[in-house]
């Protein structure tokens, strides 16, 4: 199914998809910065952002809160890396509307800034 989907984009469509994903991530990061939230890592990236919360409990609380609003807010990195137990991995893709990205950033702002 993936091969069929990718081939349906064609060469220029696939490039446009990649640019769209990058722009969604830049938009998300810009919204975070407006809320005073900086990504944990400032390395080159594609469509993923790592955010540090106060503790592993805050990550779990935030994910549950987001889930209650039908938002899949990211991946608890502490499940895989003990040294990142208060970190959340968030991917933004072409499937996310700007309004959804703004809603997620706002929810993160409420969690982090109080």
N, C-alpha and C positions, 0 to 999 in steps of 0.2 A: 504494500500500500504506500509506503514511503517513497519508493522508487517511482511509482506512478504519479504521486503528488508532485515530486520534484521535477519530473520530466514535463509535467503540464505547465510549469512556470516558464520553461524555455530559458535560453541563456540570459536575455535581458530581464525577464521576470524574476529570475533567481537573484540577480544583482539588485533589482529594485526591492525585493523582499529583505535582503541583507541590509540595505540602507534604511528601510522602514524600521527594522528591528533596532538598529543603532540609534535612530532618531527617537524611538520610544524610550530607550534607556537614558538618553541625554535628557529627554523631557522629565522622566522620573527623577533623575539626579538633580535637575534644576528645581523641581518642586521640593525635594528634600532640603536643598540648600536654602530655599526661601523660608523653610521652617527651622532653620538652624541645625539641620542634621547633616553630618558629613559621612560619606561612605567610609567604611573602615579601611579599605585598601584603595589606593589611587593608582594602581597599576593599569596597563592597557587592559581593556575589557571589550566584550561584545554586547551581550544582553543580560548580564548578571551583575548584581550589586550586593555587597555584604554590608549589613548594618549591625552595629553592636548595641545591645540593650543592656540594662543595668545588671541582669543576672539571668541564669538559666530559667528561673521561675518566671521572670518577666517575659522571656521568649515564649514559654508555654502559655502563659496568660494571654499574651497578645495573639498568638495563633488561634486560641480558643475564641477570643473575642471576635477576631476577623471571621472565623468559621461560622459564628452565630449570625453574621451579616452576609453569609454566602460568598465570602471572599477567601480564596486560597492565597494566603499571604506570603508563602515562602517555605523554606526548608530549614528546620532547626539543625544547624551544623554541629551542635553538640552531640547529636546522635552518631556522628562519624568521626569527629575530632574533639577529644576532650579539652584541648587548649582553646577551642572555639565554642565553648558551651554557652556563651551568652550572645552568640552571633546568629544572624538570620540571613539566609541566601535568598534573594528575590530575583526572579527572571521576568523581564518585560519583553513581550513579543508582539508580532503583528495581530495577534488575537486579542490584545488588550486595547480598549478604547481609551482615549485621553481622560475621559471622565472617570473611568475605573482606576486609572493610574493616579489621578488626583485624589480619589477617595482613599486609596491605599496609603498614599503619602500623608494625607490628613490624619488617618487613623494612627499611623506611626508617630506623627507629631504629638498626638494626644497621649500616646503611651510614653514617649521619651520626655516630652516637655511638661507633662502633667496637666 
